[in-house]
């Protein structure tokens, strides 16, 4: 088994202290020995608290040109800083149909992974559109988020990375990094009026991002669709778009 690289520090404290769980997926390795280019795909948590100065630094220092919001329209309206009006937004809602979180499940990793699979069942248009945006060579950095930057963002980012051959260990390690941000995120959520009732009902397990969850999800994608690449292709991403996604994320082929 490949050993995942040690994760770099989160960018938030240096660039945007109120935009938690912020990181660039650059540096993750593929199975053929390449790495994801920095400055193409970034991910973060809720955009509710950043100010104009922080957004300006995201644009000027990280090259963020597009914000991809994976939340519902209602969530976006309730919890988005007006400072982000300076960045073009693409709204691609990812949802799981009528399914709701089951925190009484005896096997949390299995249940959460299955919930992520429901995202693929109910939101294929958004997940394919996300891969298209990331693969657009005319864009500089794409910043993707939901609320915690864990579940919907984790699913969209994992599918995109796996589709271009990023090593499973690295996809899993990137997903698991969200756990580091959870204590501060929970404090932020207490300041979101729309989250007050939800926070009271959520157990501690709701804020985890265990490696086993993502590993199980990737296995389910393989079993159900034949892998991330096959999933995206089956739902409308063309071979040319897949090749473009690979070029933009990874650069030229080796050799």
C-alpha positions in Angstrom: 0.0 0.0 0.0 1.2 3.5 -0.8 2.0 5.8 2.0 0.1 9.1 1.7 2.1 12.2 2.0 2.0 14.3 5.2 -0.7 17.0 4.7 0.4 20.6 4.4 -0.9 23.1 6.8 -4.3 24.5 6.3 -4.2 27.9 4.6 -7.0 29.5 6.6 -5.0 31.2 9.4 -2.6 32.8 6.8 -5.0 33.7 4.0 -8.6 33.7 5.3 -8.9 33.0 9.1 -12.7 32.9 8.9 -12.8 30.4 6.0 -12.1 27.2 7.8 -11.0 23.9 6.4 -9.4 25.7 3.5 -6.8 23.8 1.5 -5.4 23.2 -2.0 -5.5 19.6 -3.2 -2.3 20.2 -5.1 0.4 17.7 -4.4 -1.8 14.6 -4.1 -0.2 11.7 -6.1 -1.6 9.6 -8.9 -1.1 5.9 -9.4 1.2 6.6 -12.4 3.6 8.9 -10.5 2.2 12.3 -11.3 0.9 14.8 -8.8 -2.1 17.2 -8.8 -1.1 20.7 -9.8 -1.5 23.4 -7.1 -3.8 26.3 -7.8 -6.4 24.4 -9.7 -8.8 23.0 -7.0 -9.3 24.3 -3.5 -11.8 23.3 -0.9 -13.2 24.9 2.3 -16.1 25.1 4.7 -18.9 27.6 5.1 -18.5 31.0 3.3 -20.6 32.8 5.9 -17.9 34.7 7.8 -15.2 36.0 5.5 -14.7 39.7 5.0 -13.7 41.7 1.9 -10.0 41.7 2.9 -10.0 37.9 3.2 -11.8 37.4 -0.1 -9.3 39.7 -1.8 -6.4 37.6 -0.5 -8.1 34.4 -1.9 -8.3 36.1 -5.3 -4.9 37.8 -5.3 -2.8 35.2 -3.5 -4.5 31.9 -4.4 -6.0 32.8 -7.8 -9.5 31.9 -6.8 -11.8 32.9 -9.7 -14.8 30.7 -9.2 -16.6 29.6 -6.1 -18.6 26.3 -6.5 -21.4 26.2 -3.9 -22.7 22.6 -3.4 -25.4 23.6 -0.9 -29.1 24.1 -1.5 -30.4 27.5 -2.6 -31.9 28.0 0.9 -28.6 27.2 2.6 -26.8 29.6 0.3 -29.2 32.4 1.0 -29.0 32.0 4.7 -25.2 31.6 5.2 -23.0 33.4 2.6 -20.9 36.4 3.2 -21.7 39.4 1.0 -17.9 39.7 0.5 -18.0 36.7 -1.8 -20.0 38.7 -4.3 -16.6 39.7 -5.7 -16.1 36.1 -6.9 -18.1 34.4 -9.6 -20.3 31.6 -8.2 -21.6 28.4 -9.7 -24.4 26.8 -7.8 -24.4 23.0 -8.1 -26.6 21.5 -5.4 -25.6 18.1 -4.2 -28.3 16.2 -2.3 -29.3 12.7 -1.3 -33.0 12.8 -2.2 -35.3 12.4 0.8 -32.7 10.5 2.8 -31.7 12.0 6.2 -28.8 11.3 8.5 -29.2 8.2 10.7 -27.1 8.7 13.7 -28.5 5.6 15.4 -26.8 3.4 12.9 -24.6 0.7 14.4 -22.0 1.1 11.7 -21.4 4.8 11.1 -18.7 4.6 8.5 -20.8 2.1 6.4 -23.9 4.3 6.7 -22.2 7.6 5.9 -20.4 6.0 2.9 -23.8 4.7 1.7 -25.2 8.3 2.2 -22.4 9.6 -0.1 -23.4 7.0 -2.7 -27.0 8.5 -2.6 -25.4 11.8 -3.6 -24.2 10.1 -6.7 -27.6 8.7 -7.4 -29.6 11.9 -6.9 -27.1 14.6 -8.1 -25.3 13.3 -11.1 -25.8 16.5 -13.1 -24.1 18.5 -10.4 -21.2 16.1 -9.9 -20.5 16.0 -13.6 -20.8 19.8 -13.9 -18.3 20.1 -11.1 -15.8 17.9 -12.9 -16.3 20.1 -16.0 -15.6 23.3 -14.1 -12.5 21.9 -12.5 -11.3 20.7 -15.9 -11.9 24.0 -17.7 -8.5 25.3 -18.7 -9.8 28.8 -19.0 -10.4 29.0 -15.2 -7.8 29.6 -12.5 -8.4 28.2 -9.1 -11.9 26.7 -8.3 -12.9 26.9 -4.7 -15.5 24.2 -3.7 -17.5 24.1 -0.5 -20.7 23.1 1.2 -21.1 23.9 4.9 -18.5 21.8 6.7 -16.6 21.1 3.5 -16.9 17.4 4.4 -19.8 15.5 2.9 -21.0 17.1 -0.3 -17.6 18.6 -0.9 -15.9 15.4 0.0 -17.9 13.4 -2.4 -17.5 15.9 -5.4 -13.7 16.3 -4.8 -13.1 12.5 -4.3 -14.9 11.6 -7.5 -13.0 14.2 -9.5 -9.6 13.2 -8.0 -10.3 9.4 -8.4 -11.4 9.9 -12.0 -7.9 11.2 -13.0 -6.1 8.4 -11.1 -5.2 10.0 -7.8 -4.1 7.3 -5.5 -6.9 6.0 -3.1 -4.7 6.6 -0.1 -4.2 10.3 -1.0 -8.0 10.8 -1.7 -8.7 9.2 1.7 -6.0 11.3 3.5 -7.3 14.5 2.0 -10.9 13.7 3.1 -9.8 12.8 6.6 -8.0 16.2 7.1 -11.4 17.9 7.7 -11.4 16.3 11.1 -8.7 18.8 12.2 -11.0 21.7 11.5 -14.1 20.4 13.3 -13.6 22.0 16.7 -13.5 25.5 15.2 -16.2 24.7 12.7 -18.6 23.6 15.5 -18.0 27.0 17.1 -18.8 28.8 13.8 -22.0 26.8 13.4 -23.3 28.1 16.7 -23.3 31.5 15.0 -25.4 30.3 12.1 -29.1 30.9 13.0 -30.2 28.2 10.6 -28.0 25.6 12.4 -29.2 26.1 16.0 -31.8 23.3 16.0 -29.6 21.0 13.9 -26.6 21.4 16.3 -28.6 20.4 19.3 -29.7 17.2 17.5 -26.3 16.2 16.1 -24.1 13.8 18.0 -20.3 14.0 18.0 -20.1 11.4 15.2 -21.7 13.8 12.8 -18.5 15.9 12.8 -16.1 13.1 12.0 -14.4 12.4 8.7 -12.8 9.0 9.3 -10.5 7.5 6.6 -12.7 4.4 6.7 -15.7 6.3 5.5 -14.1 7.6 2.3 -12.4 4.2 1.7 -15.8 2.5 1.9 -17.4 5.1 -0.4 -14.7 4.6 -3.1 -15.3 0.9 -2.8 -19.1 1.4 -3.3 -18.4 3.6 -6.3 -16.3 0.8 -7.8 -18.9 -1.8 -7.1 -21.8 0.2 -8.3 -20.4 2.1 -11.3 -17.0 0.6 -12.1 -15.2 3.5 -10.6 -15.3 7.3 -10.5 -14.2 7.7 -14.1 -16.9 5.3 -15.4 -19.5 7.1 -13.2 -18.7 10.5 -14.7 -18.6 9.1 -18.2 -22.0 7.2 -17.8 -23.6 10.5 -16.6 -22.4 12.7 -19.5 -18.8 13.6 -19.1 -17.2 12.9 -22.5 -13.9 11.2 -23.1 -12.5 14.6 -24.4 -13.7 16.3 -21.2 -12.1 13.6 -19.1 -8.8 14.0 -20.9 -9.1 17.8 -20.4 -9.8 17.3 -16.7 -6.7 15.1 -16.4 -4.5 17.6 -18.3 -5.7 20.6 -16.3 -5.4 18.8 -12.9 -2.2 16.9 -13.6 -0.4 18.6 -16.4 1.2 16.7 -19.4 1.5 12.9 -19.4 4.7 11.4 -18.0 7.3 10.9 -20.7 
